[in-house]
Amino acid sequence: MHAEKPPPATGSPVPVSPQARGDIQNLLERYCWTIDHGLLDEWVTCFAADGVLHIRGTELRGRKAIRAEMGERIHQRFRFFRHLTHLASVSVTDSTHALARSYFELRGADTGGRELEALGAYHDELVRTGEGWVLSRRTVEFTYFVHRGEPWEGDLFA
């Protein structure tokens, strides 16, 4: 099992407006829908232009690097997958910055057709730009990632 530390909290939370909460929730939903359906050019716009994706000990910086690396990983490993996300806990630190954390389940099949399942958490730093709310940093923490029906003793891709 490989758990990464979440990013540190910054600032004191301020009340989250319904508009900000809705916009952030829509972003998090769009992230899952677009990657699940292979819409990687749209998916990568969920990140700030200089955004960071930290996943499995790798830190990818900028949309181009994120798109290239994750596109290759997905192509090599998965026939398909679907994210089943849980409601995010959101705190706004100021008018243009927010933090969010949420759990996810991942179901799918590898390129050989074997079913996969995973559990994990997202730890997000968000920024509001001219494009709206986007991820300035997402840390993906896998609790486990196994072929369906196998014991949860290890992490398939660790």
DSSP file (Angstrom, degrees, kcal/mol; ACC not computed):
  #  RESIDUE AA STRUCTURE BP1 BP2  ACC     N-H-->O    O-->H-N    N-H-->O    O-->H-N    TCO  KAPPA ALPHA  PHI   PSI    X-CA   Y-CA   Z-CA
    1    1 A M              0   0    0      0, 0.0     2,-0.5     0, 0.0   142,-0.1   0.000 360.0 360.0 360.0 135.4    0.0    0.0    0.0
    2    2 A H        +     0   0    0    140,-0.4   140,-0.6   141,-0.1     2,-0.5  -0.936 360.0 179.7-124.8 106.5    1.4    3.4   -1.0
    3    3 A A        -     0   0    0     -2,-0.5     2,-0.3   138,-0.1   138,-0.1  -0.915  12.0-154.3-109.5 132.2   -0.2    6.4    0.7
    4    4 A E        -     0   0    0     -2,-0.5   135,-0.0     1,-0.0    -2,-0.0  -0.760  25.9-105.1-102.7 150.8    1.0    9.9    0.0
    5    5 A K        -     0   0    0     -2,-0.3    -1,-0.0     1,-0.1     0, 0.0  -0.514  36.4-118.7 -73.2 138.5    0.7   12.8    2.3
    6    6 A P        -     0   0    0      0, 0.0     3,-0.1     0, 0.0    -1,-0.1  -0.359  39.1 -89.9 -70.7 158.0   -2.0   15.3    1.5
    7    7 A P        -     0   0    0      0, 0.0     2,-0.1     0, 0.0   117,-0.1  -0.339  52.4 -95.8 -64.7 151.8   -0.9   18.9    0.7
    8    8 A P        -     0   0    0      0, 0.0     2,-0.2     0, 0.0    -3,-0.0  -0.375  37.9-110.9 -69.2 146.9   -0.8   21.2    3.8
    9    9 A A        -     0   0    0     -3,-0.1     2,-0.4    -2,-0.1   116,-0.0  -0.527  34.8-159.0 -73.1 143.4   -3.8   23.3    4.5
   10   10 A T        -     0   0    0     -2,-0.2    89,-0.0     2,-0.0    -1,-0.0  -0.971  44.9  -5.5-127.4 143.5   -3.2   27.0    4.0
   11   11 A G  S    S-     0   0    0     -2,-0.4    83,-0.1     2,-0.1    82,-0.0   0.149  89.5 -65.2  69.2 172.0   -5.1   30.0    5.3
   12   12 A S        -     0   0    0     81,-0.3    -1,-0.0     1,-0.1    -2,-0.0  -0.819  57.1-107.9 -96.7 135.9   -8.2   30.1    7.4
   13   13 A P        -     0   0    0      0, 0.0    80,-0.2     0, 0.0    -1,-0.1  -0.291  30.8-159.4 -62.8 145.6  -11.4   28.9    5.7
   14   14 A V  B     -A   92   0A   0     78,-3.4    78,-0.8    80,-0.1    80,-0.1  -0.830  41.0 -72.9-116.0 161.0  -14.0   31.4    4.8
   15   15 A P        -     0   0    0      0, 0.0     2,-0.6     0, 0.0    -1,-0.1  -0.248  48.4-128.3 -55.6 139.4  -17.7   30.6    4.2
   16   16 A V        -     0   0    0     74,-0.1    74,-0.0     4,-0.0    75,-0.0  -0.809  19.9-136.2 -92.9 120.0  -18.2   28.7    0.9
   17   17 A S     >  -     0   0    0     -2,-0.6     4,-2.8     1,-0.1     5,-0.2  -0.394  19.2-118.0 -70.9 152.5  -20.8   30.4   -1.3
   18   18 A P  H  > S+     0   0    0      0, 0.0     4,-2.5     0, 0.0     5,-0.2   0.871 116.7  53.9 -57.1 -35.6  -23.3   28.1   -3.0
   19   19 A Q  H  > S+     0   0    0      2,-0.2     4,-2.6     1,-0.2     5,-0.2   0.942 110.3  44.7 -64.9 -47.2  -22.0   29.3   -6.3
   20   20 A A  H  > S+     0   0    0      2,-0.2     4,-2.7     1,-0.2     5,-0.2   0.929 114.2  49.7 -63.3 -45.1  -18.4   28.5   -5.5
   21   21 A R  H  X S+     0   0    0     -4,-2.8     4,-2.7     1,-0.2    -1,-0.2   0.927 113.2  46.7 -59.3 -45.4  -19.3   25.1   -4.1
   22   22 A G  H  X S+     0   0    0     -4,-2.5     4,-2.4    -5,-0.2    -1,-0.2   0.906 112.9  48.7 -63.8 -42.6  -21.4   24.3   -7.2
   23   23 A D  H  X S+     0   0    0     -4,-2.6     4,-1.9     2,-0.2    -2,-0.2   0.908 113.9  46.2 -64.6 -41.6  -18.6   25.5   -9.5
   24   24 A I  H  X S+     0   0    0     -4,-2.7     4,-2.4     2,-0.2    -2,-0.2   0.917 112.2  50.5 -67.9 -43.2  -16.0   23.4   -7.7
   25   25 A Q  H  X S+     0   0    0     -4,-2.7     4,-2.3    -5,-0.2    -2,-0.2   0.906 109.5  51.7 -61.2 -41.2  -18.3   20.3   -7.6
   26   26 A N  H  X S+     0   0    0     -4,-2.4     4,-2.6     2,-0.2    -1,-0.2   0.898 108.9  51.0 -62.1 -40.0  -18.9   20.7  -11.4
   27   27 A L  H  X S+     0   0    0     -4,-1.9     4,-2.4     2,-0.2    -2,-0.2   0.939 110.5  48.0 -60.5 -48.0  -15.1   20.8  -11.9
   28   28 A L  H  X S+     0   0    0     -4,-2.4     4,-1.4     1,-0.2    -2,-0.2   0.868 113.8  47.3 -64.4 -36.1  -14.5   17.7   -9.9
   29   29 A E  H  X S+     0   0    0     -4,-2.3     4,-2.6     2,-0.2    -1,-0.2   0.908 110.5  51.9 -69.3 -41.9  -17.3   15.9  -11.8
   30   30 A R  H  X S+     0   0    0     -4,-2.6     4,-2.6     1,-0.2     5,-0.3   0.879 104.2  58.6 -62.1 -38.4  -16.0   17.1  -15.2
   31   31 A Y  H  X S+     0   0    0     -4,-2.4     4,-1.8     1,-0.2     5,-0.2   0.943 112.0  39.5 -54.4 -50.7  -12.5   15.7  -14.2
   32   32 A C  H  X S+     0   0    0     -4,-1.4     4,-2.5     2,-0.2    51,-0.2   0.928 115.9  49.7 -68.8 -46.0  -14.0   12.2  -13.8
   33   33 A W  H  X S+     0   0    0     -4,-2.6     4,-1.4     1,-0.2     6,-0.2   0.927 113.2  45.6 -61.0 -45.9  -16.4   12.2  -16.7
   34   34 A T  H  <>S+     0   0    0     -4,-2.6     5,-2.7     1,-0.2    -1,-0.2   0.905 115.6  44.1 -70.3 -40.7  -13.8   13.4  -19.2
   35   35 A I  H ><5S+     0   0    0     -4,-1.8     3,-1.3    -5,-0.3    -1,-0.2   0.899 111.8  54.5 -70.1 -37.4  -11.0   11.1  -18.2
   36   36 A D  H 3<5S+     0   0    0     -4,-2.5    45,-0.4     1,-0.3    -1,-0.2   0.818 112.7  43.3 -62.8 -30.0  -13.4    8.1  -18.0
   37   37 A H  T 3<5S-     0   0    0     -4,-1.4    -1,-0.3    -5,-0.2    -2,-0.2   0.233 116.9-109.9-103.0  12.3  -14.5    8.8  -21.6
   38   38 A G  T < 5S+     0   0    0     -3,-1.3     2,-1.7     1,-0.2     3,-0.3   0.681  71.0 141.5  72.7  17.7  -11.1    9.4  -23.0
   39   39 A L     >< +     0   0    0     -5,-2.7     4,-3.0    -6,-0.2     3,-0.4  -0.459  16.5 158.2 -88.4  63.9  -11.7   13.1  -23.5
   40   40 A L  H  >  +     0   0    0     -2,-1.7     4,-2.4     1,-0.3    -1,-0.2   0.802  65.2  56.4 -67.1 -31.9   -8.1   13.9  -22.5
   41   41 A D  H  4 S+     0   0    0     -3,-0.3     4,-0.4     2,-0.2    -1,-0.3   0.889 115.8  38.7 -66.9 -36.5   -7.9   17.3  -24.2
   42   42 A E  H >4 S+     0   0    0     -3,-0.4     3,-1.0     2,-0.2    -2,-0.2   0.887 113.6  56.9 -75.3 -40.8  -10.9   18.5  -22.3
   43   43 A W  H >< S+     0   0    0     -4,-3.0     3,-2.1     1,-0.3    -2,-0.2   0.902 100.4  56.7 -56.3 -44.7   -9.8   16.6  -19.1
   44   44 A V  G >< S+     0   0    0     -4,-2.4     3,-1.6     1,-0.3    -1,-0.3   0.722  92.5  70.1 -67.3 -19.1   -6.5   18.4  -18.9
   45   45 A T  G <  S+     0   0    0     -3,-1.0    -1,-0.3    -4,-0.4    -2,-0.2   0.556  79.6  77.7 -74.1  -5.0   -8.3   21.8  -18.9
   46   46 A C  G <  S+     0   0    0     -3,-2.1    89,-3.4    -4,-0.2     2,-0.3   0.666  90.4  70.4 -70.5 -15.9   -9.5   20.9  -15.4
   47   47 A F  E <  S-b  135   0A   0     -3,-1.6    89,-0.2    87,-0.2    16,-0.1  -0.719  95.2-106.3 -99.3 150.5   -5.9   21.9  -14.4
   48   48 A A  E >   -     0   0A   0     87,-2.9     3,-2.5    -2,-0.3    14,-0.1  -0.328  43.1-101.6 -61.6 157.8   -4.4   25.4  -14.3
   49   49 A A  E 3  S+     0   0A   0      1,-0.3    14,-1.5    13,-0.1    15,-0.3   0.853 128.4  32.5 -53.5 -35.9   -2.0   26.0  -17.2
   50   50 A D  E 3  S+     0   0A   0     12,-0.2    -1,-0.3    13,-0.1    -2,-0.1   0.060  96.1 145.0-106.5  22.5    0.8   25.4  -14.7
   51   51 A G  E <   -     0   0A   0     -3,-2.5    11,-3.6    10,-0.1     2,-0.4  -0.072  40.7-134.5 -63.2 162.5   -1.1   22.9  -12.6
   52   52 A V  E     -bC 137  61A   0     84,-1.5    86,-2.4     9,-0.2     2,-0.5  -0.962  12.0-165.5-123.9 135.2    0.4   19.9  -10.8
   53   53 A L  E     -bC 138  60A   0      7,-2.5     7,-3.0    -2,-0.4     2,-0.6  -0.984   8.0-167.6-117.1 118.1   -0.8   16.3  -10.7
   54   54 A H  E     +bC 139  59A   0     84,-3.3    86,-2.9    -2,-0.5     2,-0.4  -0.925  21.9 155.7-108.1 113.8    1.0   14.2   -8.0
   55   55 A I  E >   -bC 140  58A   0      3,-2.6     3,-1.8    -2,-0.6    86,-0.1  -0.985  61.7 -13.3-144.9 126.8    0.3   10.5   -8.5
   56   56 A R  T 3  S-     0   0    0     84,-0.7     3,-0.1    -2,-0.4    -1,-0.1   0.871 127.6 -48.4  52.6  46.2    2.2    7.4   -7.5
   57   57 A G  T 3  S+     0   0    0      1,-0.2     2,-0.4    -3,-0.0    -1,-0.3   0.502 116.6 112.2  77.5   2.9    5.4    9.3   -6.6
   58   58 A T  E <   -C   55   0A   0     -3,-1.8    -3,-2.6     2,-0.0     2,-0.6  -0.917  51.9-157.5-111.6 134.6    5.4   11.2   -9.8
   59   59 A E  E     -C   54   0A   0     -2,-0.4     2,-0.5    -5,-0.2    -5,-0.2  -0.948   8.4-168.0-112.9 116.6    4.8   14.9  -10.0
   60   60 A L  E     -C   53   0A   0     -7,-3.0    -7,-2.5    -2,-0.6     2,-0.5  -0.885   5.7-161.6-104.3 130.2    3.6   16.2  -13.4
   61   61 A R  E     +C   52   0A   0     -2,-0.5     4,-0.4    -9,-0.2    -9,-0.2  -0.953  50.2  13.2-121.9 125.1    3.7   19.9  -14.0
   62   62 A G  S  > S-     0   0    0    -11,-3.6     4,-2.4    -2,-0.5   -12,-0.2   0.188  84.5 -88.3  93.1 148.1    1.7   21.8  -16.6
   63   63 A R  H  > S+     0   0    0    -14,-1.5     4,-2.9     1,-0.2     5,-0.2   0.873 123.0  53.9 -58.0 -41.6   -1.1   20.7  -18.9
   64   64 A K  H  > S+     0   0    0    -15,-0.3     4,-2.3     1,-0.2    -1,-0.2   0.930 112.3  43.0 -62.3 -46.4    1.2   19.3  -21.6
   65   65 A A  H  > S+     0   0    0     -4,-0.4     4,-2.4     2,-0.2     5,-0.3   0.902 115.5  49.3 -66.8 -41.5    3.1   17.1  -19.3
   66   66 A I  H  X S+     0   0    0     -4,-2.4     4,-2.3     1,-0.2     5,-0.4   0.941 113.4  46.5 -62.7 -47.5    0.0   15.9  -17.5
   67   67 A R  H  X S+     0   0    0     -4,-2.9     4,-2.0    -5,-0.2     5,-0.2   0.919 114.6  46.9 -62.1 -45.5   -1.8   15.1  -20.8
   68   68 A A  H  X S+     0   0    0     -4,-2.3     4,-1.7    -5,-0.2    -2,-0.2   0.951 117.2  40.3 -64.8 -50.8    1.2   13.3  -22.3
   69   69 A E  H  X S+     0   0    0     -4,-2.4     4,-2.4     1,-0.2    -2,-0.2   0.933 118.9  44.0 -68.0 -47.1    2.0   11.1  -19.3
   70   70 A M  H  X S+     0   0    0     -4,-2.3     4,-2.6    -5,-0.3     5,-0.2   0.866 110.8  55.5 -70.5 -34.0   -1.5   10.2  -18.2
   71   71 A G  H  X S+     0   0    0     -4,-2.0     4,-2.2    -5,-0.4    -1,-0.2   0.912 110.9  45.7 -60.4 -41.8   -2.6    9.5  -21.8
   72   72 A E  H  X S+     0   0    0     -4,-1.7     4,-2.3    -5,-0.2    -2,-0.2   0.922 112.6  49.7 -68.1 -44.8    0.3    7.0  -22.1
   73   73 A R  H  X S+     0   0    0     -4,-2.4     4,-1.7     1,-0.2     5,-0.3   0.929 113.2  46.7 -59.6 -45.3   -0.5    5.4  -18.8
   74   74 A I  H  X S+     0   0    0     -4,-2.6     4,-2.4     1,-0.2    -1,-0.2   0.936 112.4  49.4 -63.9 -47.0   -4.2    5.0  -19.6
   75   75 A H  H  < S+     0   0    0     -4,-2.2    -1,-0.2    -5,-0.2    -2,-0.2   0.884 114.9  44.6 -60.0 -40.7   -3.5    3.6  -23.1
   76   76 A Q  H  < S+     0   0    0     -4,-2.3    -1,-0.2    -5,-0.1    -2,-0.2   0.783 125.3  27.8 -75.5 -27.9   -1.0    1.0  -21.8
   77   77 A R  H  < S+     0   0    0     -4,-1.7    34,-1.1    -5,-0.2     2,-0.4   0.736 106.8  59.6-110.7 -26.4   -3.0   -0.2  -18.8
   78   78 A F  E  <  -D  110   0A   0     -4,-2.4    32,-0.3    32,-0.3     3,-0.1  -0.889  34.4-174.6-125.2 138.6   -6.7    0.1  -19.3
   79   79 A R  E    S-     0   0A   0     30,-2.8     2,-0.3     1,-0.5    31,-0.2   0.838  88.1 -32.9 -81.1 -43.8   -9.4   -1.0  -21.6
   80   80 A F  E     -D  109   0A   0     29,-1.4    29,-2.3     2,-0.0    -1,-0.5  -0.965  61.7-173.5-163.6 164.7  -11.9    1.2  -19.7
   81   81 A F  E     -D  108   0A   0    -45,-0.4     2,-0.4    -2,-0.3    27,-0.3  -0.975  10.0-151.7-159.0 161.6  -12.5    2.6  -16.2
   82   82 A R  E     -D  107   0A   0     25,-2.9    25,-2.3    -2,-0.3     2,-0.4  -0.998  13.5-139.7-138.6 133.3  -15.1    4.6  -14.3
   83   83 A H  E     -D  106   0A   0     -2,-0.4     2,-0.6   -51,-0.2    23,-0.2  -0.784   9.3-164.9 -89.6 132.5  -14.6    6.9  -11.3
   84   84 A L  E     -D  105   0A   0     21,-3.2    21,-2.1    -2,-0.4     2,-0.2  -0.923  21.2-168.3-115.3 100.5  -17.2    6.7   -8.6
   85   85 A T  E     -D  104   0A   0     -2,-0.6     2,-0.3    19,-0.2    19,-0.2  -0.545  14.0-139.2 -96.0 157.4  -16.6    9.8   -6.5
   86   86 A H        -     0   0    0     17,-2.3    -1,-0.0    -2,-0.2    -2,-0.0  -0.736  44.9 -73.5-106.4 159.0  -17.9   10.8   -3.2
   87   87 A L        -     0   0    0     -2,-0.3    16,-0.3     1,-0.1     2,-0.2  -0.212  54.3-123.2 -55.0 138.9  -19.0   14.3   -2.2
   88   88 A A        -     0   0    0     14,-0.1     2,-0.6    -3,-0.1    14,-0.2  -0.577   5.7-132.6 -85.8 145.6  -16.0   16.6   -1.7
   89   89 A S  E     - E   0 101A   0     12,-2.9    12,-1.6    -2,-0.2     2,-0.4  -0.898  34.5-167.3 -91.5 119.9  -15.3   18.6    1.5
   90   90 A V  E     + E   0 100A   0     -2,-0.6     2,-0.4    10,-0.2    10,-0.2  -0.915  17.1 179.0-117.9 135.0  -14.6   22.1    0.2
   91   91 A S  E     - E   0  99A   0      8,-2.8     8,-3.2    -2,-0.4     2,-0.5  -0.992  18.6-146.1-133.4 130.2  -13.1   25.0    2.1
   92   92 A V  E     -AE  14  98A   0    -78,-0.8   -78,-3.4    -2,-0.4     6,-0.3  -0.813  10.3-172.3 -94.0 126.7  -12.4   28.4    0.5
   93   93 A T  E     -     0   0A   0      4,-1.9   -81,-0.3    -2,-0.5     2,-0.3   0.778  69.8 -21.9 -92.0 -28.7   -9.3   30.1    1.8
   94   94 A D  E >  S- E   0  97A   0      3,-1.6     3,-0.9   -80,-0.1    -1,-0.2  -0.903  88.9 -68.0-161.0-171.4   -9.9   33.4    0.0
   95   95 A S  T 3  S+     0   0    0     -2,-0.3     3,-0.1     1,-0.2    -3,-0.0   0.671 131.4  27.1 -65.8 -15.9  -11.8   34.7   -3.1
   96   96 A T  T 3  S+     0   0    0      1,-0.1    32,-2.2    31,-0.1     2,-0.4   0.336 112.5  66.6-127.7   7.1   -9.5   32.8   -5.5
   97   97 A H  E <   +EF  94 127A   0     -3,-0.9    -4,-1.9    30,-0.2    -3,-1.6  -0.987  50.5 165.1-134.6 142.0   -8.2   29.8   -3.6
   98   98 A A  E     -EF  92 126A   0     28,-1.9    28,-3.1    -2,-0.4     2,-0.4  -0.966  22.7-142.4-147.5 161.5   -9.9   26.7   -2.2
   99   99 A L  E     +EF  91 125A   0     -8,-3.2    -8,-2.8    -2,-0.3     2,-0.3  -0.948  20.4 178.9-122.6 146.9   -9.0   23.3   -0.9
  100  100 A A  E     -EF  90 124A   0     24,-2.0    24,-3.4    -2,-0.4     2,-0.3  -0.993   8.7-173.3-145.2 150.9  -11.0   20.1   -1.4
  101  101 A R  E     +EF  89 123A   0    -12,-1.6   -12,-2.9    -2,-0.3     2,-0.3  -0.995  13.9 159.9-143.6 144.0  -10.7   16.5   -0.4
  102  102 A S  E     - F   0 122A   0     20,-1.8    20,-3.3    -2,-0.3     2,-0.3  -0.990  32.7-118.3-157.5 158.7  -12.8   13.5   -1.5
  103  103 A Y  E     - F   0 121A   0    -16,-0.3   -17,-2.3    -2,-0.3     2,-0.3  -0.671  28.8-167.1 -95.6 156.3  -12.8    9.8   -1.7
  104  104 A F  E     -DF  85 120A   0     16,-2.4    16,-2.0    -2,-0.3     2,-0.4  -0.988  15.4-154.2-140.9 154.2  -13.1    7.8   -5.0
  105  105 A E  E     -DF  84 119A   0    -21,-2.1   -21,-3.2    -2,-0.3     2,-0.4  -0.948  15.4-157.7-117.2 145.5  -13.7    4.3   -6.1
  106  106 A L  E     +DF  83 118A   0     12,-2.3    12,-1.9    -2,-0.4     2,-0.4  -0.993  12.3 177.3-128.2 128.4  -12.4    3.2   -9.5
  107  107 A R  E     +DF  82 117A   0    -25,-2.3   -25,-2.9    -2,-0.4     2,-0.3  -0.955  25.7 101.5-125.9 147.3  -13.8    0.2  -11.4
  108  108 A G  E     -DF  81 116A   0      8,-1.5     8,-2.7    -2,-0.4     2,-0.3  -0.975  57.2 -83.7 174.3-159.0  -12.7   -1.0  -14.8
  109  109 A A  E     -DF  80 115A   0    -29,-2.3   -30,-2.8    -2,-0.3   -29,-1.4  -0.996  29.7-127.1-140.2 143.6  -10.7   -3.5  -16.9
  110  110 A D  E >   -D   78   0A   0      4,-2.5     3,-2.2    -2,-0.3   -32,-0.3  -0.222  45.9 -87.8 -78.7 178.8   -7.1   -3.7  -17.8
  111  111 A T  T 3  S+     0   0    0    -34,-1.1   -33,-0.1     1,-0.3    -1,-0.1   0.719 130.0  55.7 -64.2 -19.8   -6.0   -4.2  -21.4
  112  112 A G  T 3  S-     0   0    0    -35,-0.2    -1,-0.3     2,-0.1   -34,-0.1   0.454 120.8-107.3 -88.6  -1.8   -6.2   -8.0  -20.9
  113  113 A G  S <  S+     0   0    0     -3,-2.2     2,-0.3     1,-0.3    -2,-0.1   0.414  70.7 142.8  92.9  -1.1   -9.9   -7.7  -19.8
  114  114 A R        -     0   0    0      1,-0.1    -4,-2.5    -5,-0.1    -1,-0.3  -0.556  54.8-113.2 -75.3 135.9   -9.3   -8.4  -16.1
  115  115 A E  E     -F  109   0A   0     -2,-0.3    33,-2.3    -6,-0.2     2,-0.3  -0.399  33.7-161.4 -70.3 143.7  -11.6   -6.4  -13.8
  116  116 A L  E     -FG 108 147A   0     -8,-2.7    -8,-1.5    31,-0.3     2,-0.3  -0.889  10.4-175.1-122.9 152.5   -9.9   -3.8  -11.6
  117  117 A E  E     +FG 107 146A   0     29,-2.6    29,-2.6    -2,-0.3     2,-0.3  -0.991   6.9 171.7-146.4 147.6  -11.0   -2.0   -8.5
  118  118 A A  E     -FG 106 145A   0    -12,-1.9   -12,-2.3    -2,-0.3     2,-0.3  -0.985  16.1-157.6-149.6 155.5   -9.4    0.7   -6.4
  119  119 A L  E     +FG 105 144A   0     25,-1.9    24,-2.6    -2,-0.3    25,-1.5  -0.969  31.9 128.2-129.7 149.2  -10.1    3.0   -3.5
  120  120 A G  E     -FG 104 142A   0    -16,-2.0   -16,-2.4    -2,-0.3     2,-0.3  -0.959  41.7-104.8-173.5-167.1   -8.4    6.3   -2.8
  121  121 A A  E     -FG 103 141A   0     20,-2.6    20,-2.9    -2,-0.3     2,-0.4  -0.984  14.2-139.9-141.5 149.5   -8.6    9.9   -2.0
  122  122 A Y  E     -FG 102 140A   0    -20,-3.3   -20,-1.8    -2,-0.3     2,-0.5  -0.914   9.6-166.4-106.5 138.1   -8.1   13.2   -3.8
  123  123 A H  E     -FG 101 139A   0     16,-2.1    16,-2.5    -2,-0.4     2,-0.4  -0.974  22.5-170.7-123.4 112.7   -6.4   16.1   -2.0
  124  124 A D  E     -FG 100 138A   0    -24,-3.4   -24,-2.0    -2,-0.5     2,-0.4  -0.833  27.4-165.9-118.2 142.8   -6.9   19.3   -4.1
  125  125 A E  E     -FG  99 137A   0     12,-2.8    11,-2.5    -2,-0.4    12,-2.0  -0.994  25.8-167.6-115.5 130.0   -5.8   22.8   -4.2
  126  126 A L  E     -FG  98 135A   0    -28,-3.1   -28,-1.9    -2,-0.4     2,-0.4  -0.857  12.6-165.6-122.6 153.7   -7.9   25.0   -6.5
  127  127 A V  E     -FG  97 134A   0      7,-2.4     7,-2.4    -2,-0.3     2,-0.6  -0.994  20.5-130.1-136.4 142.8   -7.6   28.4   -7.9
  128  128 A R  E     + G   0 133A   0    -32,-2.2     5,-0.3    -2,-0.4     2,-0.2  -0.842  39.4 163.2 -95.1 122.6  -10.2   30.6   -9.6
  129  129 A T  E >   - G   0 132A   0      3,-2.6     3,-1.7    -2,-0.6   -81,-0.0  -0.517  59.7 -78.4-121.5-172.0   -8.9   32.0  -12.9
  130  130 A G  T 3  S+     0   0    0      1,-0.3     3,-0.1    -2,-0.2    -2,-0.0   0.708 133.2  56.0 -63.3 -19.5  -10.5   33.5  -16.0
  131  131 A E  T 3  S-     0   0    0      1,-0.4    -1,-0.3   -86,-0.0     2,-0.2   0.479 119.2-112.7 -87.3  -4.4  -11.5   29.9  -16.9
  132  132 A G  E <   - G   0 129A   0     -3,-1.7    -3,-2.6     2,-0.0    -1,-0.4  -0.681  69.1  -9.7 101.6-162.4  -13.3   29.5  -13.6
  133  133 A W  E    S+ G   0 128A   0     -5,-0.3     2,-0.3    -2,-0.2    -5,-0.2  -0.550  73.1 168.0 -72.8 133.0  -12.2   27.2  -10.8
  134  134 A V  E     - G   0 127A   0     -7,-2.4    -7,-2.4    -2,-0.3     2,-0.6  -0.927  40.9 -93.6-139.4 163.4   -9.4   24.8  -11.8
  135  135 A L  E     +bG  47 126A   0    -89,-3.4   -87,-2.9    -2,-0.3    -9,-0.3  -0.689  30.3 178.4 -80.5 120.3   -7.0   22.5  -10.1
  136  136 A S  E    S+     0   0A   0    -11,-2.5   -84,-1.5    -2,-0.6     2,-0.3   0.740  80.5   4.1 -87.6 -26.7   -3.7   24.1   -9.2
  137  137 A R  E     -bG  52 125A   0    -12,-2.0   -12,-2.8   -86,-0.2     2,-0.4  -0.920  63.2-173.6-156.8 131.2   -2.6   20.8   -7.6
  138  138 A R  E     -bG  53 124A   0    -86,-2.4   -84,-3.3    -2,-0.3     2,-0.5  -0.994   6.1-165.2-125.7 125.9   -4.2   17.4   -7.3
  139  139 A T  E     -bG  54 123A   0    -16,-2.5   -16,-2.1    -2,-0.4     2,-0.6  -0.952   9.3-156.0-107.6 123.3   -2.6   14.7   -5.1
  140  140 A V  E     -bG  55 122A   0    -86,-2.9   -84,-0.7    -2,-0.5     2,-0.6  -0.888   8.8-169.8-102.8 121.7   -4.0   11.2   -5.8
  141  141 A E  E     - G   0 121A   0    -20,-2.9   -20,-2.6    -2,-0.6     2,-0.5  -0.952   6.9-155.6-115.5 117.0   -3.7    8.8   -2.9
  142  142 A F  E     - G   0 120A   0   -140,-0.6  -140,-0.4    -2,-0.6   -22,-0.3  -0.808  13.2-174.0 -92.9 127.8   -4.5    5.1   -3.6
  143  143 A T  E    S-     0   0A   0    -24,-2.6     2,-0.3    -2,-0.5   -23,-0.2   0.866  77.9 -18.1 -80.7 -43.9   -5.5    3.0   -0.6
  144  144 A Y  E     - G   0 119A   0    -25,-1.5   -25,-1.9  -143,-0.1    -1,-0.4  -0.977  52.7-169.3-156.5 160.3   -5.5   -0.1   -2.8
  145  145 A F  E     +hG 155 118A   0      9,-0.8    11,-4.6    -2,-0.3     2,-0.3  -0.817  30.8 147.3-153.6 106.2   -5.6   -1.0   -6.4
  146  146 A V  E     - G   0 117A   0    -29,-2.6   -29,-2.6    -2,-0.3     2,-0.3  -0.869  53.5 -88.7-138.5 165.4   -6.1   -4.7   -7.3
  147  147 A H  E >   - G   0 116A   0     -2,-0.3     3,-2.1   -31,-0.2   -31,-0.3  -0.625  66.6 -89.4 -71.1 139.6   -7.7   -7.1   -9.8
  148  148 A R  T 3  S+     0   0    0    -33,-2.3   -33,-0.1    -2,-0.3    -1,-0.1  -0.234 112.2  19.9 -56.2 134.0  -11.3   -7.7   -8.7
  149  149 A G  T 3  S+     0   0    0      1,-0.3    -1,-0.3    -3,-0.1     3,-0.1   0.267  96.9 114.9  90.4 -10.5  -11.6  -10.6   -6.3
  150  150 A E  S <  S-     0   0    0     -3,-2.1    -1,-0.3     1,-0.1    -4,-0.1  -0.580  77.2 -89.1 -89.2 156.5   -8.0  -10.7   -5.2
  151  151 A P        -     0   0    0      0, 0.0     2,-0.9     0, 0.0     3,-0.5  -0.218  31.8-119.9 -61.5 153.9   -6.9   -9.9   -1.7
  152  152 A W  S    S+     0   0    0      1,-0.2     3,-0.0    -6,-0.1    -6,-0.0  -0.283  77.4 117.9 -88.6  48.7   -6.2   -6.3   -0.8
  153  153 A E  S    S+     0   0    0     -2,-0.9     2,-0.3    -9,-0.0    -1,-0.2   0.621  74.9  10.0 -91.8 -14.6   -2.7   -7.0    0.2
  154  154 A G  S    S-     0   0    0     -3,-0.5    -9,-0.8  -152,-0.0     2,-0.5  -0.849  75.2 -97.1-152.2-174.9   -0.9   -4.9   -2.4
  155  155 A D  B >   -h  145   0A   0     -2,-0.3     3,-1.4   -11,-0.2    -9,-0.2  -0.970  25.0-145.1-120.1 119.1   -1.2   -2.3   -5.0
  156  156 A L  T 3  S+     0   0    0    -11,-4.6    -1,-0.1    -2,-0.5   -10,-0.1   0.825  97.3  29.0 -53.1 -41.8   -1.4   -3.5   -8.6
  157  157 A F  T 3         0   0    0    -12,-0.2    -1,-0.3     1,-0.2   -11,-0.1   0.226 360.0 360.0-109.9  14.3    0.6   -0.7  -10.1
  158  158 A A    <         0   0    0     -3,-1.4    -1,-0.2   -13,-0.2    -2,-0.1   0.505 360.0 360.0 -71.4 360.0    2.9    0.3   -7.3
